[in-house]
Protein backbone atom coordinates (compact mmCIF):
# COMPACT_ATOMS: atom_id res chain seq x y z
CA UNK A 1 0.00 0.00 0.00
CA UNK A 2 1.09 3.55 -0.56
CA UNK A 3 -0.33 7.07 -0.79
CA UNK A 4 0.28 9.64 -3.51
CA UNK A 5 0.90 12.91 -1.68
CA UNK A 6 1.74 16.06 -3.65
CA UNK A 7 2.48 13.87 -6.66
CA UNK A 8 4.95 11.65 -4.78
CA UNK A 9 4.26 8.04 -3.89
CA UNK A 10 4.89 7.51 -0.17
CA UNK A 11 5.55 4.03 1.17
CA UNK A 12 3.58 2.59 4.07
CA UNK A 13 3.85 -0.39 6.35
CA UNK A 14 1.38 -3.29 6.16
CA UNK A 15 -1.13 -1.34 8.28
CA UNK A 16 -1.10 1.77 6.10
CA UNK A 17 1.11 4.02 8.24
CA UNK A 18 3.72 6.12 6.47
CA UNK A 19 7.24 4.81 6.95
CA UNK A 20 8.54 8.38 7.19
CA UNK A 21 6.55 11.26 8.63
CA UNK A 22 4.96 13.72 6.20
CA UNK A 23 3.91 17.00 7.80
CA UNK A 24 2.13 18.44 4.76
CA UNK A 25 -1.55 19.40 4.78
CA UNK A 26 -2.00 17.27 1.67
CA UNK A 27 -0.91 14.15 3.60
CA UNK A 28 -3.71 14.69 6.11
CA UNK A 29 -6.31 15.09 3.35
CA UNK A 30 -5.16 12.05 1.36
CA UNK A 31 -4.92 9.72 4.36
CA UNK A 32 -8.20 10.92 5.92
CA UNK A 33 -9.97 10.27 2.64
CA UNK A 34 -8.49 6.77 2.49
CA UNK A 35 -9.70 6.20 6.07
CA UNK A 36 -13.19 7.43 5.18
CA UNK A 37 -13.03 10.46 7.48
CA UNK A 38 -14.57 13.84 6.70
CA UNK A 39 -12.16 16.26 8.38
CA UNK A 40 -13.42 18.88 10.82
CA UNK A 41 -11.61 21.59 12.76
CA UNK A 42 -11.41 19.23 15.74
CA UNK A 43 -9.70 16.57 13.61
CA UNK A 44 -7.14 19.15 12.53
CA UNK A 45 -6.54 20.29 16.12
CA UNK A 46 -5.81 16.70 17.18
CA UNK A 47 -3.59 16.16 14.14
CA UNK A 48 -1.60 19.31 14.97
CA UNK A 49 -1.25 18.14 18.59
CA UNK A 50 0.01 14.69 17.52
CA UNK A 51 2.47 16.19 15.06
CA UNK A 52 3.82 18.58 17.72
CA UNK A 53 4.25 15.71 20.20
CA UNK A 54 6.04 13.65 17.55
CA UNK A 55 8.40 16.52 16.72
CA UNK A 56 9.07 17.32 20.38
CA UNK A 57 9.29 13.80 21.83
CA UNK A 58 10.12 11.58 18.86
CA UNK A 59 6.90 9.61 19.43
CA UNK A 60 3.24 10.19 20.12
CA UNK A 61 1.47 9.71 23.46
CA UNK A 62 -0.56 6.67 24.40
CA UNK A 63 -4.32 7.12 24.58
CA UNK A 64 -4.49 8.06 28.27
CA UNK A 65 -1.86 10.76 27.98
CA UNK A 66 -3.36 11.95 24.70
CA UNK A 67 -6.83 12.28 26.22
CA UNK A 68 -5.52 14.21 29.21
CA UNK A 69 -3.47 16.67 27.16
CA UNK A 70 -6.10 17.17 24.46
CA UNK A 71 -8.81 17.81 27.10
CA UNK A 72 -6.60 20.32 28.94
CA UNK A 73 -5.00 22.26 26.10
CA UNK A 74 -6.37 21.41 22.66
CA UNK A 75 -10.13 20.88 22.91
CA UNK A 76 -11.20 21.85 26.45
CA UNK A 77 -13.68 19.39 27.90
CA UNK A 78 -12.88 16.69 25.34
CA UNK A 79 -13.62 13.17 26.55
CA UNK A 80 -12.84 9.71 25.21
CA UNK A 81 -16.18 9.49 23.39
CA UNK A 82 -15.42 12.66 21.47
CA UNK A 83 -11.99 11.37 20.46
CA UNK A 84 -13.50 8.07 19.33
CA UNK A 85 -16.16 9.98 17.37
CA UNK A 86 -13.30 11.74 15.56
CA UNK A 87 -11.14 8.63 15.09
CA UNK A 88 -13.39 5.55 15.43
CA UNK A 89 -10.65 2.95 14.89
CA UNK A 90 -8.73 4.39 17.83
CA UNK A 91 -7.65 7.98 18.47
CA UNK A 92 -4.02 7.25 19.33
CA UNK A 93 -3.50 4.94 16.35
CA UNK A 94 -5.83 6.30 13.64
CA UNK A 95 -5.02 9.86 14.67
CA UNK A 96 -1.32 9.19 14.05
CA UNK A 97 -2.05 7.60 10.70
CA UNK A 98 -4.13 10.58 9.55
CA UNK A 99 -1.45 12.96 10.87
CA UNK A 100 1.02 11.36 8.43
CA UNK A 101 3.15 9.84 11.17
CA UNK A 102 4.75 6.39 11.43
CA UNK A 103 2.87 3.73 13.35
CA UNK A 104 2.98 4.25 17.12
CA UNK A 105 3.95 1.32 19.26
CA UNK A 106 2.05 0.75 22.49
CA UNK A 107 3.95 0.59 25.72
CA UNK A 108 1.72 -2.00 27.44
CA UNK A 109 2.00 -2.79 31.11
CA UNK A 110 -1.14 -1.09 32.43
N, C-alpha and C positions, 0 to 999 in steps of 0.2 A: 504494500500500500504506500501511497505517497500523496502529497498535496502539491498543486501548482499554485505558488504564491508569487505575485508580481512577475509572472512569466517564467519562474524558476521552479523546477521540480525539487521538492524537499523530501528527503527520505524519512520514513517512520519506522518504529519498531512494530512487532506483530500486533500490538494493541492500538496502533494508530497515533502514538505520541511521536512528536518530532524528535529526531536524534540530537539535533542541535537547536537551541532556543532561537526563536524568531520573534523579535519584538515589534514587528510592523503591525499597523492596523489591519492591513489586508490579511495577515495570517489569522487574526481573530475572526474576521468575516468568513473566510474560506472554511476554517475548521468548524465554526459554529453551524454553518450551513450543512456541512457533512454530518454533524451531530443532530441535525434537525431542530436546532434552537433558533428562535427569533430573538435577537439581541435587544435588550432594554438598557436604560441607563444603569440600573442596578447590576446587570451582568458586567458592564464595562467597568464599574467601580470595583467589583470583585477581581476582575482580570487585572486591573492596574495594581491592586493590592498584592496579588500573587506574583506579578512580575517584579514589583519592588522588593518583596521578600526574597525572591530568587536572586536578584542582583545583590542585595545586601548580605544574605546569609549563605548563598550557594545552593539553597534548597528551599522548598516550600513547607509551610507548617502542616502538621497533622490536623485532622478535622477539629478536634477540641480547641487547639490553639487558634486555628483559623476562625472558628465561631466567636471566640472571646474577643479577638482583635477586630474582626469585622463589626461586631455589635458595639464595641467601644468607640471605634474611630472611623469606620468607613460608612456603615449604614446603621446609625443609632437605633437600638431596639430590635435589630435583626435577631431572629431565632433560627433554630435548626430547620424548622419547616420552611421558612422563607428561603434558606440556602438550597434546600432540596427542591423547592419549586423552581429555582433558577437553574440548578444543575441536577436533574433527577437521577442520573446514574451515580452520583456521589460528588458533592461539592469539592472536596479536596482533590479528587482524581480528575473528574470531568472538567472542573474549573481550570486545572493545570493544562489539560489537553487544549481547551479552547484558548487559553492564554498563549499558546505556542511554545510551551515549555516541555522539556523531557519528562518522562514518566517519573512521578514521585515514588519513593519506596517507603512503605510503612515501617514504623519502628517496632511495633508490637509491644508485648510486655505490659499490657494494662491490667 
